[in-house]
Amino acid sequence: MSQIERTKSLTEQVTEKLEQLIIEGGLDLGCKISEVKIAKQFQVSRTPVREAINRLETEGLVTVVPQRGTFVFSLAPNELAQLCDARTCLETAALTSAIQTNPDLLERDMEECTNAMTVARDNHDDSEYLRLDSIFHQLMFDCSGNRFLNDAYQTISQKMSAIRNRLGRHPDHMLKSYREHLNILTAVKDRNIDLALSTLRSHIDRKEGTYWSMETKDK
């Protein structure tokens, strides 16, 4: 792991590095985080590591358990379903608002994003595709004109990115995901709110295949 560059505050740098490790899968869900080990890897003192952990705890990416330590967030078998329910509520509201208030901007940005997704798929770059997947869903909130919806979404968006990077790489899931993004874009282009929402709900609520079973199986 490369040494931290001292262009930002150490706390900011360590926070970004830890966040990246959690989201991209460098740290397993539920694993214990050692302040000493992280400090040694990043070649910093424990103070910015501790401050970074405090920030990530507010984002829900880590959990601090008294007398036990700090752990990467994890999900109970029923919690992925609950998270998807929350996504459905927030994303359908954001998509409706975005189509009603900023349809041209939404269409342009979604088309740019799906074009980039196509390139990522052609290059077999799963990590880039999944990064763009997160951006695609954020666009609904960026174009919604409702900052309160966006604020609410930020409380779960990083967890969703972390889950997506771990469970969304199965080829069948990625192909369905890609097609559904294109279908949502088509509905946006047609200003067909009902079709856009039904496609989005199916996209989020799908409870089959590797993406779902890997997380909801008994542990």
C-alpha positions in Angstrom: 0.0 0.0 0.0 1.4 3.4 -1.0 2.4 6.0 1.6 -0.1 8.8 2.3 0.7 12.0 0.4 0.6 15.0 2.6 -1.5 17.4 0.4 -4.6 17.3 2.6 -4.9 17.0 6.3 -3.9 13.6 7.5 -7.4 12.9 8.9 -8.9 13.6 5.5 -6.4 11.4 3.7 -6.8 8.5 6.1 -10.6 8.9 6.0 -10.6 8.7 2.2 -8.2 5.7 2.2 -10.2 3.8 4.7 -13.5 4.6 3.0 -12.0 3.4 -0.3 -10.9 0.1 1.3 -14.3 -0.5 2.7 -16.2 0.4 -0.4 -14.0 -1.4 -2.9 -13.7 -4.5 -0.8 -10.2 -4.2 0.6 -11.7 -4.8 4.1 -14.3 -7.5 4.6 -17.7 -6.6 5.9 -17.7 -7.2 9.6 -13.9 -7.5 10.0 -12.1 -5.8 12.9 -10.1 -2.7 12.1 -6.8 -2.4 13.9 -5.8 1.3 14.5 -2.2 0.2 14.9 -2.1 -1.8 11.7 -3.8 1.0 9.7 -1.4 3.6 11.1 1.5 1.5 10.2 0.2 0.9 6.6 -0.4 4.6 6.0 2.7 5.6 7.9 0.9 8.0 10.2 0.2 8.2 13.9 -2.9 6.7 15.5 -4.5 10.1 16.1 -5.7 10.7 12.4 -6.7 7.0 12.2 -8.9 7.4 15.3 -10.4 10.7 13.9 -11.0 9.0 10.5 -12.8 6.1 12.3 -15.0 8.7 14.1 -16.0 10.2 10.7 -16.7 6.8 9.1 -18.8 5.8 12.1 -21.1 8.8 11.4 -21.4 7.6 7.8 -22.4 4.1 9.0 -19.4 2.4 7.4 -17.8 1.3 10.7 -19.2 0.3 14.1 -17.3 1.0 17.3 -18.2 -1.6 20.0 -17.0 -0.6 23.5 -14.5 -3.1 25.0 -14.3 -4.9 21.6 -13.0 -2.6 19.0 -13.9 -1.1 15.6 -15.6 -3.2 12.9 -16.5 -2.6 9.2 -20.3 -2.5 9.0 -22.1 -5.8 8.3 -25.7 -6.7 7.5 -28.0 -9.2 9.2 -29.8 -11.5 6.8 -32.9 -9.3 6.7 -31.2 -6.0 6.5 -30.4 -6.0 2.8 -34.1 -6.3 2.1 -34.7 -3.3 4.4 -32.0 -1.3 2.7 -33.5 -2.0 -0.7 -36.9 -0.9 0.6 -35.3 2.4 1.7 -33.6 2.8 -1.7 -36.9 2.2 -3.4 -38.6 4.9 -1.5 -35.8 7.5 -2.0 -34.9 6.7 -5.6 -38.4 6.6 -6.9 -39.1 9.9 -5.3 -35.9 11.4 -6.7 -36.5 10.0 -10.2 -40.0 11.3 -10.3 -38.9 14.8 -9.2 -35.9 14.8 -11.6 -38.1 13.9 -14.6 -40.6 16.5 -13.7 -38.2 19.3 -12.9 -34.9 18.6 -14.8 -35.7 16.1 -17.6 -33.2 17.4 -20.1 -30.3 17.5 -17.6 -31.2 14.0 -16.3 -31.4 12.6 -19.8 -28.0 14.1 -20.8 -26.2 13.0 -17.6 -27.7 9.5 -17.7 -26.8 9.1 -21.3 -23.2 10.1 -20.6 -23.1 7.7 -17.7 -24.5 4.7 -19.7 -22.1 5.4 -22.6 -19.3 5.2 -20.1 -20.8 2.0 -18.7 -20.7 0.5 -22.2 -17.0 1.4 -22.6 -16.3 -0.2 -19.2 -18.1 -3.4 -20.2 -16.3 -3.5 -23.5 -13.0 -3.2 -21.6 -14.1 -5.9 -19.0 -13.5 -3.3 -16.3 -15.9 -4.4 -13.6 -14.7 -2.0 -11.0 -15.2 1.0 -13.3 -18.6 -0.3 -14.3 -19.7 -0.6 -10.7 -18.3 2.9 -9.9 -20.5 4.3 -12.7 -23.4 2.3 -11.4 -23.3 4.3 -8.2 -23.0 7.5 -10.2 -26.0 6.6 -12.3 -28.2 6.3 -9.2 -26.8 9.5 -7.7 -27.8 11.4 -10.8 -31.5 11.0 -9.9 -30.8 13.0 -6.7 -28.5 15.5 -8.4 -31.3 16.4 -10.8 -34.2 16.1 -8.4 -34.0 19.7 -7.1 -34.6 18.3 -3.6 -31.6 18.5 -1.3 -33.4 16.8 1.5 -33.9 13.7 -0.6 -30.2 13.8 -1.4 -29.3 14.2 2.3 -31.4 11.2 3.2 -29.8 9.2 0.3 -26.3 9.9 1.5 -27.0 8.0 4.7 -27.2 4.7 2.7 -25.4 5.4 -0.6 -21.9 4.4 0.7 -23.2 1.2 2.1 -24.9 0.4 -1.2 -21.6 1.1 -3.0 -19.8 -1.3 -0.7 -22.4 -4.0 -1.2 -22.5 -3.4 -4.9 -18.7 -3.9 -5.2 -18.9 -7.2 -3.3 -22.1 -8.8 -4.6 -22.6 -7.1 -8.0 -19.8 -8.7 -10.0 -21.6 -11.9 -11.1 -21.8 -11.8 -14.9 -25.6 -12.5 -15.0 -26.3 -9.7 -12.5 -24.1 -7.2 -14.3 -25.8 -7.9 -17.7 -29.2 -7.4 -16.2 -28.0 -4.3 -14.4 -26.7 -2.9 -17.6 -29.8 -3.5 -19.6 -32.0 -2.1 -16.8 -30.0 1.1 -16.7 -30.5 1.5 -20.5 -34.2 0.8 -20.1 -34.4 3.5 -17.4 -32.7 5.9 -19.7 -35.1 5.1 -22.5 -38.1 5.8 -20.3 -36.5 9.1 -19.2 -36.0 10.1 -22.9 -39.7 9.3 -23.5 -40.6 11.3 -20.3 -42.5 8.1 -19.3 -42.5 8.4 -15.5 -44.6 5.2 -14.9 -42.3 3.1 -17.0 -39.1 4.6 -15.5 -40.4 3.9 -12.0 -41.5 0.4 -12.7 -38.1 -0.4 -14.2 -36.3 1.2 -11.3 -38.4 -0.8 -8.8 -37.6 -4.0 -10.5 -34.0 -3.1 -10.7 -33.7 -2.4 -7.0 -36.2 -5.0 -5.7 -34.9 -8.1 -7.6 -34.7 -10.9 -5.1 -33.1 -13.6 -7.1 -29.7 -14.8 -8.2 -26.3 -14.4 -6.7 -26.6 -10.7 -5.8 -29.5 -11.5 -3.4 -28.7 -15.0 -2.2 -25.1 -14.4 -1.1 -26.2 -11.8 1.4 -29.5 -13.2 2.6 -28.5 -16.8 3.2 -28.2 -17.9 6.8 -24.8 -17.1 8.2 
